[in-house]
Amino acid sequence: MPVHKPMRVLILDDEKVIADTLCMVLNQSGYEARPAYDHASAMATAREFEPDVLITGFNNGCEENGCETAAELLTFLPHCYVFIFSGSASTAPVLEEFWQLGYRFDVLAKPVHPQDLLNQMRKCEAADGNVSMAPRPMRVLILDDDKSTVDSLCMILKQNGYETRGVRRHDEAIATARAFEPDVLLSGFENGCDQNGCETAAEVLRFLPECRVIIFSGSAAGAPAIEEFWARGYKFDVFAKPLHPEDLINRLKEYERADRGAVPELFPCTPDVRREDRSWWDRLQDWAGRRS
């Protein structure tokens, strides 16, 4: 007969009486709870205790607020459920900022009534570890007919914390986009297909309208087609080829910070401003080597 494992709860508050009292309530109700009174002890306890739930005050007398403590904990316990409790409306802008970053913290008003807390614990038990409170990595789909380019960009982006898929044909891109649901499509303009990168992007946007699109091209010949799509209302970003990976990562970080409704800055299709003689592939290899 399987043995029921009590849900583990870590409670962080700089007021020792509050943390200890909430632990007592939870322990008497069948949970396994431990207190912490500052950020450092919370991190140490979390690594050893591996809680299923973190309950933390927003202001804990530390340099880190409760959201920052929770975000650090979620880097090694992504399925830990997080409750932030606060007695001040002034915390709302910071909480909103973390929500926009993709964190899924629940918020409790302070003082927390024990019965309300127990009701929330039942909610966590119903989730049964299937909810990740940490933001998932941004997903990037890369399309180019050059396998080495695709593989190198996938490797670089994975090393920087992104989830990537690489394809080399239009039909592969559409099928992968339906299954993978990328946040960003990065596509060469000319991909050895009947469809150019803009046409592939337009088809992806029919079923993933919030997907960001970056088109990269090494030839000014693509400019008229790109401008035609801009005139039709598509908000593609355009980078000149060779595309420097640092420029790409900086743009992805801008996407992560931006609201989905924001209109991205559009870049004209221009020759490489760095005027380097080495090839796109050589520069990719050098940059990937620095990250390996």
N, C-alpha and C positions, 0 to 999 in steps of 0.2 A: 504494500500500500504506500503510495507516494507521501512524503512528509511535506507539509505546507511550510514554506519559507516565509517568515515575516518580512514585510516590506521595510527596507532600511531608509531612515530619514535623517538627514543632517540639518541641524538648525543653527543658523548663524545670527547672533545679535550681540551688540556690545553691552547691552544690559543683561548681566548674568541671570538676574531673576527671571526675565522673560524667556531666555533660552532654556534655562533649567525647568521652568514651569511647563513649557510646551513639551519638552522631552518627557516629563513625568506623565502628562496627559496621554501622550502617544504610547508610551511604554505600557501604561495601564490598560490601553485599548488594543493591545496585541501587536503593536508595531515595535521595531527595534530602532530607537532614536538615540542620537548622540549630539551634544552641544559643541559649539565653537564660538569664540568671543572676538575673533579678529580674522582678517583675510588669511594670514599665513597659517594659522592653526586650522582654518577651514580647508585649505588646500592639502595640508599634510593629512588631515583626517579623511578627506575624500579619497585620496590615493590608497589609503590602507583599508578604509571601511567600504568603499565603492557603493555609495548610497543610490537608492532608486529615486529619491526625491531630495531636493534642496529647498529649504525654506529660509529665506534670508531677508533681514531688514534692508532697506535702501541705504540709510545712513547708519554706518557701523563704526564711526570714529576712526576710520582708516583712510588712507589715500584713495583706495579703491571703493567705489560705491557697490551696492548689491548687484547691479547689472554687470559690472566689470568682473566681480568675483564669479558670478554665474557663467559668464562667457569663457573665462579661463578654465573653469571646471569642465565645461562642455567640450573642450578640446580633447580631453581624455575620457570623458563619460558622456558621449553625445545623446544617449537615451535617458539621461537623468531628467526627471520632471522638475521644473523650477517654478517656485512661487516667490514673488517679491512682495513684501508688505511694507506699507509706508503710511505715516500719519499726516503727510503734507502734500498739498496739491502742487508744490513747486517741483516735485520730482517728475511730473508728467512729461515735460519736454525731453528729458533724458530717456525715459521709458519709450517714448514715441520714436526716438532716434534708434534704439535697439530693435524695436519692432520693424522699422523700415530696413534695417540690416538683415532681417529675416529671422531673428530670434522669436521664439514663441512663448515668452514668459507669461504666466498668469499673475494677476495682481490682486492682493488682498488688502483691504483697508485695516489700518492699525487704530485701535487695538483689535486683535484677532480673537473672535469668540471661539472657544474650544469646539463647540458643536459644528460651527462653520468649517473649522479646520478638519475635523473628522469627515465631514461630507466631502471635502476636497480630496482626502485620502482615498475615499471610495472611488472617486473619479479616476485617480491615478491607477488604482487596482484594476479598474475596467479597461484602461488603456493597455495594461499588461506589457509594458516595454515596447509597444509598437509605435510610440510617438517619439520622434526625435525633436528635441527643443533647439538644437543647434541648426544654424542655416546650412542647407546643403551646398556643396560646391557649385559654382556656375558651370553650366554645361555648354561646351563649344563643339560645333560640328564643322569640320574642315574639309573643303572640297577643292581638289586640284588634280590635274591629270599627271603631275609629276609625283611619283611615289615617295621619292626622297624628301621632297618639300613637305608633303603631308606627314610623313613619319617624324621628321625633325620638329615640326611645329607641335604635333601631338606630344612628343616627349618633353619639349620645353614647357608647354602649358601644364602638363601633369606635374612637372617638378615645381611649378608655382601654385599648386593647389587646385587647379581646374580639372573638371571631368571632361574628357575629350573622346571624340570618335573621328576617324579619318576615312574619307571615301574619294574615289577618283572619277566617278561618272554621275551624270544627272539622275539616272534611275536609282542608283545606290543612295544618293543624297536624299531623295524623296522618301524612300523606304526607311532609311535610318532616322530621318527627321520625325517620321510618324511614331516610331518606336522609342526613340531617345528623347524627344521633345526638348531640343536644345534651347538655351537662352540666347545664344549667338550663333549665327552662320557666318563663317569666314570662307569666302569663295574667290578663287581666281576668276578673272573675266573670261578668258579663253581656256576651256577645259577639254578640248578635243571632242566636244559633243555637238549635236545639232543645236543645243540650247547654250546660250552664254550664261555667265554667272548671274546677271540681272534677271534673266528669265527663270533660272532655277530658284533664285531668291523669291521672286514673285509667286511662284507656285507654292513654296514653303509657307509664305505668309498667308495664303488662303486658309490654311488650317492651324497655323501658329502665328496669329497676328501680332503678338507682342515680342516675337523673336527679333533681336537686333541683327542687322546685316552689315558686314564689312566686305566690300569688293576690292580686290587688289589687282592691279594691272601694270604691266611693264611697257605698255604701248599707248601712245596718245590716240591710236585708232579707235580705242574703246570709248573715248570721251563722248562722241555724239549719242551712242546708245545709252550711256549712263545718264546723260543730260535729259534724254527722252523719258527715262523712268523717273527722274526727279520731277520733270514737268507733269507727270501723271500722278504725283503725290507720294511716291515711294521715298522714304527717308534713309537711303543707304549712305553709310560712311564709305569713303573711297580713300585708299592708301596707294601710293605709288609702289611699284615693285622695282627693286627689292624692298620688302617690308621688314624693317628692323624689329626683332622680337620685343625689345624694350618699349618701342612705340606701341606695339600691339598690347602688351601687358598694361601699360599706362591707360590705354583706351578701355580695356576690360575693367580696370579699377574704377574708371569714371562711370561705366555702366552700373557697376555694383552700388555706387553711391547715389546714382540718379533715380528719380522716380520713373516708373515705367512710362508715364505720360510725357516725359520731357522730350523735346525735339533735339536730337543730337546735332552738333556742329557738322557741317558738310565740308569735306576736303576736296578740292579740285584734283582731277587726274593729271598729275604733272610728273616730269622726269624726276629721278632720284636727286634730291637736293644735296646729298652728301658727295656726289660726283666721284664715287670710288670706282676704281678700275676692276676690282675683284667682283666675281659673279655673286648673284643672289645666293647660290648654293654654298659657295665658299664662306660667305659671311654667316649663314645659318650654322654651318659646321663649327666655325670659331665660337659663336655665341653658345651653342649647345655644349661645346667642350668646357666652357667656363662654368657651366651649371652642373656638369656630370660629376 
